[in-house]
């Protein structure tokens, strides 16, 4: 049996980790598809349960140093939060310890570098001169005694070693795991870079008597990288807030009636068919049907709908929504992970675990990135030491800087963090986007096809016009018609009765009710014999219409409306017109989509005349009429054959083939009636304006991904050459006027590496500021662009001019 799962992973540290997991797990017999996502820390796996068990996959990943959390091992939300807080606390403590130990070394060597002192003796000579200048007569012995000057490097050796092998042990462990698996990752670069600086310093100091070991390079690098990972975990935690916020919506307890007693129990103990009590101001614990009471429910947390929705006996209610004022009793029909809220959470998790096609390029580069960087570091060392002829120490520092500044993490975080924030933001608006591929396809669409019935229209007839004759009043005609139609089950009859209820008209009970198929209905009321029917009914009663009545009849029919006659004692009281009316949001939604430059197409089974009338109301120019449900897929194919990237919008049930055929299928539903598995984008609310919001949010998310990839690539494109000493080379050759004699310090490279990852995640978090139909994101992008230009100008002034 084929099974698909999205599981939690622990222990990933960079984009290369996800590549390693994909590489090793995909080799296992029975694994069909595997996709590890560094940003969301999740694994999507499709496998054959007859060939491989999940426990085997877990063991394979454990050998690589990663922990796969199986479904039966998933923790509760509180436990998951505690685990993340524990991870953050551990990283914070490691960063604090590392900086406390290494700060004296960093400060000392900063002073040495600042005052161009290359020997310990010079440093102490400077301190001695400073004491004399300040008039200090009793200068401390540790400044004047040469013995202490020598012993200082021993102290720094003792301080650096625990940072390198204690705090930095995690890098050695992960690097060993990667190399053993035949791969490489960011930890390999860190170990080679810091290890080279440490070994050079230790060997040089103890055996070759160098005066300036590079203890600070090793200690500072480890400190800055640990700090970077701590900040990265903090920021990534914010990027995945959406799922935690959704899960927090569920109330912890529920009031259930068992054995005629009301009990308060944990919500996870509620079972199907339990009768639950929901008091005013409290949350509905699970999905259910109202069996007693009347109230309004605030469904904003699930659907994004701002107005409360009235609920009566027989109506469906959604778990986690808020009861407004009335006491309700509901019968649970979906509990646990079957509730709509948990389905939404599952879809968001799956979306965040998938990769967009645009990420494949970054993944391909990440796979070969580490070996290439090691080669570049060796090339830089060889050039500066063997060809250009600078000393060994300076050449080594350049190589270490190259190893440390190179960062595949930023490339690995560029796509998943933006998808996490974008899909989370969409969920807040009641828009469920199923992953990176859906986002990228939505970004590309240039045509959008709408099913008419139930999508653009309400899907049920409503009274649109009441035209009266012979001195009758509109409400009187409607009241008499509704009284007769109350005895019929015909959809048109129900729409007339519904119009009476909406206008609060009193309906009588009909007597001697007669229904004549194909003609209409008749009954006796207090006012006389009332008949409601079509033209053949008038013909059967030998009733003639005047020119005025005939003209009104034709006018209404030309507007694609179904018209019935209302008669009293064989006298025409009026005409009642009914139509499948447009949803309130349709016209605004189509107008917004037109502003996006999309071609709008309406697909309907109606005849050409009726279809054109509806299309004219909503503002759609291209109409495909008389299309049977099974032929909608062919219409989508026809549009695609014209070179268009098509989105199909339907109700998610009878439109399924067309939704699947289109590049993007958008299923429009209302609450729990939605076919949640259909389409690439699911709209919880029955509001077509969300179609425009979904497309706009998709475009913003893909644009943010492209920005992130730009920052990640430009960082490495600029940072690696600078670390390799390109500026020194250009200065020596006279291409830039400023004299540059030393390369980038490794500790600065380490800080830059950490900053690159944080900047990418922070840029993704800006998506949280998205608001539909505003220019907010454009203004933010403009500010970021100006900041980048200012930064480039600063670099030009600082290093080139």
Secondary structure as UniProt FT lines:
FT   STRAND          2..10
FT   HELIX           15..25
FT   TURN            26..27
FT   TURN            29..30
FT   STRAND          31..37
FT   TURN            38..41
FT   STRAND          42..48
FT   TURN            49..51
FT   HELIX           54..63
FT   TURN            64..65
FT   STRAND          67..69
FT   HELIX           71..73
FT   HELIX           77..114
FT   TURN            115..116
FT   HELIX           120..133
FT   TURN            134..135
FT   HELIX           141..144
FT   HELIX           146..162
FT   HELIX           163..167
FT   HELIX           169..180
FT   TURN            181..182
FT   HELIX           186..207
FT   HELIX           215..239
FT   HELIX           241..248
FT   STRAND          253..258
FT   TURN            259..260
FT   STRAND          261..266
FT   HELIX           267..269
FT   TURN            272..273
FT   STRAND          275..278
FT   TURN            280..281
FT   STRAND          287..292
FT   STRAND          295..298
FT   HELIX           300..303
FT   STRAND          309..311
FT   TURN            313..314
FT   STRAND          316..317
FT   TURN            319..320
FT   STRAND          322..323
FT   STRAND          328..334
FT   HELIX           336..338
FT   HELIX           340..353
FT   TURN            357..358
FT   HELIX           359..382
FT   HELIX           383..387
FT   HELIX           392..405
FT   HELIX           409..428
FT   TURN            429..430
FT   STRAND          431..433
FT   HELIX           436..444
FT   STRAND          447..451
FT   HELIX           452..456
FT   STRAND          457..468
FT   TURN            470..471
FT   HELIX           474..485
FT   TURN            486..487
FT   HELIX           491..502
FT   TURN            503..504
FT   STRAND          511..516
FT   TURN            517..519
FT   STRAND          520..525
FT   TURN            526..527
FT   STRAND          528..533
FT   HELIX           535..540
FT   TURN            541..542
FT   HELIX           547..558
FT   TURN            559..560
FT   STRAND          562..568
FT   TURN            569..570
FT   STRAND          571..582
FT   TURN            584..585
FT   HELIX           586..595
FT   TURN            596..597
FT   STRAND          599..603
FT   HELIX           608..618
FT   STRAND          622..624
FT   HELIX           629..631
FT   HELIX           632..641
FT   TURN            642..643
FT   STRAND          646..650
FT   TURN            654..655
FT   HELIX           656..661
FT   STRAND          664..668
FT   HELIX           671..673
FT   TURN            676..677
FT   STRAND          681..683
FT   HELIX           689..724
FT   HELIX           726..732
FT   TURN            733..734
FT   HELIX           746..765
FT   HELIX           766..769
FT   TURN            772..773
FT   HELIX           776..795
FT   HELIX           796..800
//
